[in-house]
Structures are given as structure tokens and as C-alpha cells.
Amino acid sequence: METSFFFLIIMRRKRDQQTIKPSSYYSSSFSHLLPTFCICLVFFSQVVLGLNYTTFKPAVSTLRLARIQRHLDDINKPPIKTIESLDGDIIDCVHKRKQPALDHPLLKNHKIQRVPPKRPRLRAERKEELMRSFFNNNKINESDTYDGENHKEKGRAWQTWHRRGENCPKGTVPIRRSSVADVLRAKSLYHFGKKQAISKSSKSVASMLNVNHNQHDVDPPDVVSGNGHEHAIAYTGTEQELYGARATINVWDPAIEVVNEFSLSQIWVLSGSFDSDLNSIEAGWQVSPELYGDSRPRLFTYWTSDAYQATGCYNLLCSGFVQTNSKIAIGAAISPVSSFAGNQYDITVLIWKDPKLGNWWLGIGENTLVGYWPAELFTHLADHATMVEWGGEVVNTRWNGEHTKTQMGSGHFAESGFGQSGYFRNLQVVDSDNSLSTAENILTLAENTNCYNIKSSYSSEWGTHFYFGGPGKNPQCQ
């Protein structure tokens, strides 16, 4: 392979590298530039370097660009107001009744839920204790918790697009605008904003590998395997009726080696089987150069009702998730992030089923509602979940026949502990009576502990918690 093409394949993010231009730098409206764009695409694929493109792309036809533009016109709804973020994102303030969710065929007659659902309540004997005593006894700086509409306990904005002091008007929802450049980074227009479908030949991780889990009499969960996905997760051990989950996750900016890899920390709420009918609701933070065009950690959501085959997508890149909050943009960058042996910044994520109407709601922080996945979208989750998972996931493409250096969490193993490792603390589940209780008797799983691992524990301050992560490729991980 020629050198000019070879250097496009590798994308290693160094702290001192020049920051790439965000995807929104390239206008989402290319209709008047289609002929020029076709001629110059080779140049385009080279200038979007650093964290944007890994392989040479042939010239894109006018017809394909027209199809992309039609798709963008469908998901980029006409805004009432537009906000340009300091990181280059374009945030459109769209009337809540014009948001993409309501284009879903199952939601044609859907009425946006106006009355907030009843939030799960903590059982008296399970109430979280404040963490002050823990941090006062440690020399490491205290962590800060992002709290949705109040931004953060110490007053800093927790999403970058708020930094200029602008907000969306009441009655609108903020939506990160997608661009032609965003779509072109995807494998195809069909794959844009979607996770890889599960192969029929894929098996559970446990049946393929010597899995590290802490009890051998309970089957580990089916997770996407055989296509480069690797995990370090905790999960509920036996099939039970679950109605939601909650955890607090510290936010990092892990290095990604290859553009079509990602690293995330999230909660999964699951029901069904991975064969064909898995229902999954997911939320957390993610670094994905392919999806966003940069290496910033971003708040994200995902859903599917058919094991990632045809339904669902990330964020608001398809119809489905109904947003109700005017101050949080799903897919927008989170800032600041945790630093090694320094300040720790975390977000609290809550997913639960409204016991009255059956919609699955997303909450951030202590009191902030973001929106919901309507019950109509699901089959198994129309009733309840049977498993919850918490933890990290990466994609390892092995582009050169070896494990890549894509990091999980902080990029350090679980043994490094507070201030140096990724963590999930105060793991909780929602019961049938809409009560939050500590997740007990969790199991853990990691496919290759030489690359990424997980260590769980319990304390009065953090309840059930775990540290996790790893550097990817190292002398023991090849």
C-alpha cells in the first residue's frame, strides 16, 4: 500500500496534536456544491485527518450526495433558533412537536407526555450516603457531579454548547445538527447512526472465550461478540423483572486509535434474546470519531427492538426517542472531563419505566428529565426488563493483525483505583413498585483481562460499585 494511503489508515490521538475541525465545520447543505464536491472528494478525505477519516474514499456521485441531503433534510428539522457551540457543533432549537421522534410510523398519533412521570424513590434502608466523608479522608480532589439543568454542583456548564450562555427557548428541544461529512464517515447511509447488527453466527462471549466472571453457576449475558466488540461490565445475575437502572459514571476522554472504533461507558436495560428480538435501551457517554468527527466524550443514547438489525439508532438520528428537555442536547460534548490523579467529573444516569403510561424515561443528575422512549417502540420492554448491564465497551478492529491501543475508561486498569481508573458507583435497579434499591450480587465479565478488566466492591458511601478499564494493546495484550 502506498504511503499516502497508509497514513490515512491510522489515527492516533495525541494530546498535543492539532484539533481537527468538527463535523459541523462542513455545511450540511451541499446542494449548490455537488459538482465541485465530487471533483474534490479525494482532497476532502485527506484534510479531514487526525480523528476523522482512515481510508481513501473514491469520488462520491452527485446521486449519492443528493440521497444523503434528502436524509439530512428529514432528520435536521427547521430550527426556531440555532446555537453554534465553541467546539464547532451546531445546535438547532426545534419545536418539540416537530422533532424527529414523531416521524416514526408507530408514533403518528402519539401525544407527547406532558405530566412528568413519578421518579423512582429510594427505599429508606437503601438511601445513598453522601460521599463527603470518603473524599475528606483521601488526598485526591473531590469529584464533581453533573446535574442536568443545574449543570454542575459547582456551577460549571457540563455541556460545551452552553459555554456562551445561550439556551433554547421554552417549547423547543436542542438537537445536534448532522452534516454530509458525518454521513460520509459511516460505512453507508444505511449504517449512519447505527450499531453493527449481530451476526447470526455470533455466540455469547462466554461460549467463545474463557470469560472472567465471578460466579460460574449463572450464565453470563449475551453481548455483541465476534465482531471486535470487547467489554468490561457488571450485570444482574438471574432473570428477574426489572423496571430500570441507575449509576454514576466518571467521564474520561479515552484515546481511539482507528476512526471506526469507539469507547463508551453506559447502562444497558435489556429484554429478549440476541438472536433476533433483543430489546435494548442504552445511555451513557461515548467517544466515537466516526459518529461525531472528533475525540470528545459525548452524552449518548441508543435503542433497538430487534437486536440491532433494522430498528433504532444513536441519539436523535432516527425517529423514536421523544425529547422533552430544552437544556440538554443528546450527542453534545461533555466538559470538563476527569484527569489522572486529579479532579473527577461524573454523571448520574437513570433509565426507568413510567409505571402509569409505560414509557421508558431518561434522567440525568438528581432531578433532570431528558425525554423518553415510547412503549410503542418495543415488544419485550413493553412489559419489563430481564437484565441490566453497567460498564465499558470498545471496538477493536485489529486493522494490522494486532490489538489496537484504543482505551476503555481512563485507559488504566481497574487496580489503579480512584482518580486513575474509570468507575461506576451506586449501582441501583428499579423494582416493580417503582423503588430504587442497591444492585446486589452482581456478576462481572471481561473477555480479555490483559486488555481491559473490572473489579467490583461495596462501601457505605458508594454502595455497589466497580472500577474498570484498560489501555488496549500492551505487552500482555496483543
Secondary structure in CASP SS format (residue, H / E / C, confidence):
PFRMAT SS
TARGET T0000
AUTHOR 0000-0000-0000
METHOD secondary structure of the structure
MODEL  1
M C 1.00
E C 1.00
T H 1.00
S H 1.00
F H 1.00
F H 1.00
F H 1.00
L H 1.00
I H 1.00
I C 1.00
M C 1.00
R C 1.00
R C 1.00
K C 1.00
R C 1.00
D C 1.00
Q C 1.00
Q C 1.00
T C 1.00
I C 1.00
K C 1.00
P C 1.00
S H 1.00
S H 1.00
Y H 1.00
Y C 1.00
S C 1.00
S C 1.00
S C 1.00
F C 1.00
S H 1.00
H H 1.00
L H 1.00
L H 1.00
P H 1.00
T H 1.00
F H 1.00
C H 1.00
I H 1.00
C H 1.00
L H 1.00
V H 1.00
F H 1.00
F H 1.00
S H 1.00
Q H 1.00
V H 1.00
V C 1.00
L C 1.00
G C 1.00
L C 1.00
N C 1.00
Y C 1.00
T C 1.00
T C 1.00
F C 1.00
K C 1.00
P C 1.00
A C 1.00
V C 1.00
S C 1.00
T H 1.00
L H 1.00
R H 1.00
L H 1.00
A H 1.00
R H 1.00
I H 1.00
Q H 1.00
R H 1.00
H H 1.00
L H 1.00
D H 1.00
D H 1.00
I H 1.00
N C 1.00
K C 1.00
P C 1.00
P C 1.00
I C 1.00
K E 1.00
T E 1.00
I E 1.00
E E 1.00
S C 1.00
L C 1.00
D C 1.00
G C 1.00
D C 1.00
I E 1.00
I E 1.00
D E 1.00
C E 1.00
V E 1.00
H E 1.00
K H 1.00
R H 1.00
K H 1.00
Q C 1.00
P H 1.00
A H 1.00
L H 1.00
D H 1.00
H C 1.00
P H 1.00
L H 1.00
L H 1.00
K C 1.00
N C 1.00
H C 1.00
K C 1.00
I C 1.00
Q C 1.00
R C 1.00
V C 1.00
P C 1.00
P C 1.00
K C 1.00
R C 1.00
P C 1.00
R E 1.00
L E 1.00
R C 1.00
A H 1.00
E H 1.00
R H 1.00
K C 1.00
E C 1.00
E C 1.00
L C 1.00
M C 1.00
R H 1.00
S H 1.00
F H 1.00
F H 1.00
N H 1.00
N C 1.00
N C 1.00
K C 1.00
I C 1.00
N C 1.00
E C 1.00
S E 1.00
D E 1.00
T E 1.00
Y E 1.00
D C 1.00
G H 1.00
E H 1.00
N H 1.00
H C 1.00
K E 1.00
E C 1.00
K C 1.00
G C 1.00
R C 1.00
A C 1.00
W C 1.00
Q E 1.00
T H 1.00
W H 1.00
H H 1.00
R C 1.00
R C 1.00
G C 1.00
E C 1.00
N C 1.00
C C 1.00
P C 1.00
K C 1.00
G C 1.00
T E 1.00
V E 1.00
P E 1.00
I E 1.00
R E 1.00
R C 1.00
S C 1.00
S C 1.00
V H 1.00
A H 1.00
D H 1.00
V H 1.00
L H 1.00
R H 1.00
A C 1.00
K C 1.00
S C 1.00
L C 1.00
Y C 1.00
H C 1.00
F C 1.00
G C 1.00
K C 1.00
K C 1.00
Q C 1.00
A C 1.00
I C 1.00
S C 1.00
K C 1.00
S C 1.00
S C 1.00
K C 1.00
S C 1.00
V H 1.00
A H 1.00
S H 1.00
M H 1.00
L C 1.00
N C 1.00
V C 1.00
N C 1.00
H C 1.00
N C 1.00
Q C 1.00
H C 1.00
D C 1.00
V C 1.00
D C 1.00
P C 1.00
P C 1.00
D C 1.00
V C 1.00
V C 1.00
S C 1.00
G C 1.00
N C 1.00
G C 1.00
H E 1.00
E E 1.00
H E 1.00
A E 1.00
I E 1.00
A E 1.00
Y E 1.00
T C 1.00
G C 1.00
T C 1.00
E C 1.00
Q C 1.00
E C 1.00
L E 1.00
Y C 1.00
G E 1.00
A E 1.00
R E 1.00
A E 1.00
T E 1.00
I E 1.00
N E 1.00
V C 1.00
W C 1.00
D C 1.00
P C 1.00
A C 1.00
I C 1.00
E C 1.00
V C 1.00
V C 1.00
N C 1.00
E C 1.00
F C 1.00
S E 1.00
L E 1.00
S E 1.00
Q E 1.00
I E 1.00
W E 1.00
V E 1.00
L E 1.00
S E 1.00
G C 1.00
S C 1.00
F C 1.00
D C 1.00
S C 1.00
D C 1.00
L C 1.00
N E 1.00
S E 1.00
I E 1.00
E E 1.00
A E 1.00
G E 1.00
W E 1.00
Q E 1.00
V E 1.00
S C 1.00
P H 1.00
E H 1.00
L H 1.00
Y H 1.00
G C 1.00
D C 1.00
S C 1.00
R C 1.00
P C 1.00
R E 1.00
L E 1.00
F E 1.00
T E 1.00
Y E 1.00
W E 1.00
T E 1.00
S C 1.00
D C 1.00
A C 1.00
Y C 1.00
Q C 1.00
A C 1.00
T C 1.00
G C 1.00
C C 1.00
Y E 1.00
N C 1.00
L C 1.00
L C 1.00
C C 1.00
S C 1.00
G C 1.00
F C 1.00
V E 1.00
Q E 1.00
T C 1.00
N C 1.00
S C 1.00
K C 1.00
I C 1.00
A C 1.00
I C 1.00
G C 1.00
A C 1.00
A E 1.00
I E 1.00
S C 1.00
P C 1.00
V C 1.00
S C 1.00
S C 1.00
F C 1.00
A C 1.00
G C 1.00
N C 1.00
Q E 1.00
Y E 1.00
D E 1.00
I E 1.00
T E 1.00
V E 1.00
L E 1.00
I E 1.00
W E 1.00
K E 1.00
D C 1.00
P C 1.00
K C 1.00
L C 1.00
G C 1.00
N C 1.00
W E 1.00
W E 1.00
L E 1.00
G E 1.00
I E 1.00
G C 1.00
E C 1.00
N C 1.00
T E 1.00
L E 1.00
V E 1.00
G E 1.00
Y E 1.00
W E 1.00
P C 1.00
A H 1.00
E H 1.00
L H 1.00
F C 1.00
T C 1.00
H H 1.00
L H 1.00
A H 1.00
D C 1.00
H C 1.00
A E 1.00
T C 1.00
M E 1.00
V E 1.00
E E 1.00
W E 1.00
G E 1.00
G E 1.00
E E 1.00
V E 1.00
V E 1.00
N C 1.00
T C 1.00
R C 1.00
W C 1.00
N C 1.00
G C 1.00
E C 1.00
H C 1.00
T C 1.00
K C 1.00
T C 1.00
Q C 1.00
M E 1.00
G C 1.00
S C 1.00
G C 1.00
H C 1.00
F C 1.00
A H 1.00
E H 1.00
S H 1.00
G C 1.00
F C 1.00
G C 1.00
Q C 1.00
S C 1.00
G E 1.00
Y E 1.00
F E 1.00
R E 1.00
N E 1.00
L E 1.00
Q E 1.00
V E 1.00
V E 1.00
D C 1.00
S C 1.00
D C 1.00
N C 1.00
S E 1.00
L E 1.00
S E 1.00
T E 1.00
A C 1.00
E C 1.00
N C 1.00
I C 1.00
L E 1.00
T E 1.00
L E 1.00
A E 1.00
E C 1.00
N C 1.00
T C 1.00
N C 1.00
C C 1.00
Y C 1.00
N E 1.00
I E 1.00
K E 1.00
S E 1.00
S E 1.00
Y E 1.00
S E 1.00
S C 1.00
E C 1.00
W C 1.00
G E 1.00
T E 1.00
H E 1.00
F E 1.00
Y E 1.00
F E 1.00
G E 1.00
G E 1.00
P C 1.00
G C 1.00
K C 1.00
N E 1.00
P C 1.00
Q C 1.00
C E 1.00
Q C 1.00
END
